[in-house]
Amino acid sequence: KALAECRVSVAPLRLSNPQLPVSVFTDQSVENFAPIDVVTLVFCKNPFKHKVDVLSLSPYEQSVFLDADTYIVGDILPIFNSLNDADLALANSPELRFFGGGLQCVRSSAPSRYNTGVVGFTKSEAFRAFQARWAAVVAARSDSIVSAGHFCDQWAFNTLVANGAITDSMQLHELDPLQWNVRPYVIREIRRRAQSADPRIFHGRYWEFE
């Protein structure tokens, strides 16, 4: 399933950013994925743990990690440009609340709460040290309890942030969540902004945006 989503994600990425090299990390056999660089791994633990691990395997000096359920509709070079002055770049999560039997968006950006579906990063010493701590936090939880929203990579990242892991030695650039990591919960705000909106990366299954 994840690989099928990845194929859907990669196609518009190649169309909108043909100059960028792309690497896919997977534990599945892949054919007809040229010109994509495919790195085949042996996955032996919870995939949310592997997600943090593979960041250290990126062959690039500057990288943008994308979840398989992202859909790129524009130039993402500005994320790379932000990494000229930062070690890490990602967007805040939307602030949500339960209302009327479902989740509603209170505001598009929750301070100091980040979404790890789109992560720009470098090979700086500061980020490598942070990534090792991030991997250790999520690895400490049993595979059986790690799932989306529960002790996963995003939970571990925000736990580190809350505990002061982002220090002066590592520069974090906050991306606009209405442009670089558009979650289904904020689509109403995108529509309200109409012509002034410039979303580049949608993050979620297509039916969630209907």
N, C-alpha and C positions, 0 to 999 in steps of 0.2 A: 504493500500500500504506500509506504513512504517513498519508495523508488518511483512509483507511478506519479505521485505528487511532484517529485523532484523533476521528472521529465517535463511536466506541465510548467513548472517554475523556470526551468532552464531555457525553454524555447523563447519566451519574450525577453529574457535577460540577454540572450545572444543577439536578438534583433535590436534592442535599444542600447546595448553596450558592446558592439562587436569588437572593440579594441581591447576589452578586458579578458585576460585568461581566466578560465573557470576550472576548479577542481571539485570533484564529487567524492565524498568518503562514504563507502557502503560496504556491507558484508554480503552483498548479492552479486551474482554473475551478471555482467552488463555487456550488451552488444549494441552496436549501431548508435554509439553516443558521441561519435567524433563531431567536432574537434575538442571535446571535453576531456580533460585529464581525469581519469578514474583511478582512485586509490582504494584497493580492496583490502579490507581489514577483517580480522577474526573478532567478531563481537561476542564476548563471553560474560557480559554483565548488563545491567539495566541500560537501555539506550540513552537515558538522560545523563548517565555518568560518562558514556562514551562521547557525548556531545561536547562536554567540557574538555575531555582528553584530546580530541582531534584538533583543538585550537593550537596546541603545541606542535602539530605536524604540518601546519601550513607551510608551503614552500616559498611564500611571498614575504617581502619585507613589510608590506601593508596588506591587510586582508579585510574583507567584509564577509563574515559568516552569515548565511541565510538559512532559516528553517526551510524544510521542504514545502511547507504550505504558504510560501510567499509568492507574490506575483509582481514582477517588476514592469513598470509601464513608462519609465523615463530614465534619463541619464543619472547614474549614481556616482559619478566622478566626484561631486562635492563631498561625499563621505570620505573618500580617500584624501581630498584636500584638507579636510579637518584634521586628519591624522598627521599632517606636517607639524602641527603644534600640540598634539595630544597623543597619549598612549592608547586611549580607549574611547570609543564613541558609540553611544546607543541612546534610545529614546525612553522617556518615562512611560510607564503603563497608564492607561486611563483609570480614573477613580470611579469605582462601581459601587452600587448598593442594590440590595434586593428590594423590589417594590412591585406589588401586584402579581406576585408569583414568578417574577423573572428579574434578570439583571438590567439595571439602567445606569447610564453613564451620568455621573454627577459633574465631572469635568474631564477634559481630554488628557490632562497631565497631572498625575499624582506626584507631588514632590518626593524625591529620594526613593521612589519605587520604580524600578526599571524593568523593561521587557527585554528578554534575551533572545528573541527571535531574529533580530537584526543586530549584529555586533561588529563594529569596526575595531581593529586592533593592530598593533605593531609587534615587532620582535624586540622591543626595548626590554632592558633588564627589569624595569619597574613592572611592565605587564607580565613578563614571564614569572616573576615572583608572585604576583597577584593570581595568575592562572593556576599556579601550583596550590595555593591556598584554597582557591575556588574548587578545584578538583578534590582536594582533601575533605572539604566540608560535605560535598555531596556523596563522596565515597564512604563516609562514615555511617551513612544510613543503609539499612538492609534493602536489598533489591526489591523485596516484596512490598515495601511501603513507599517506594519512589514511583511517582506517577505525575501526570500533568497537574500542576497546581499543588502537589503534595510532596514536599522534600525533594523537589526536582532541581535542575540547574538554576532556574530563575529564583526559586526560594533560597538556594545557597548563595547566589550572587547578592540578593537583597539583605540576607543575613550578614554578610561581610560588610556591606555598606553601612548597615545600622550599627555595626560594631566598630566603625571607624577605619575600615581597611583602605578607603580612598584617602590618601594623605597627600601632602605637598609634593612628594616624590613621584606621584603618578597623576598625570593630567587626564581628566575625563571631560570629554566634549558631549554635551547633551544635544541630541538630535531632535528636531521638531516631530512629535508623534503624528501630526496631521500631514506630514510629508514623507517621512522615512520609515514609518512603521504604523501604517493605518490599520487599526483593529476594527472589527465589525461594529463595536459599540459606539464608535465616533463617526460613523458614516453620515449620520444626520447633520453633524457639524460641518462635514465636508460639503454636503449639499447646500447648507445654509450659506456657506462662503461663496459658492458658485464659482464665478470666473476668477476670484482672487485665490482660490485653492490651487495647489500644485502638488497633488499626491504623486509620489514616485514608486513607493513600495506598499502594496496591500498585503496584509498578513492575516490569513484565515482561509477557511474553505469557501468556495465561490458562493454556495447557497447561503452562507451566513451574511452576505452583503445584499441579499435580495430584500 
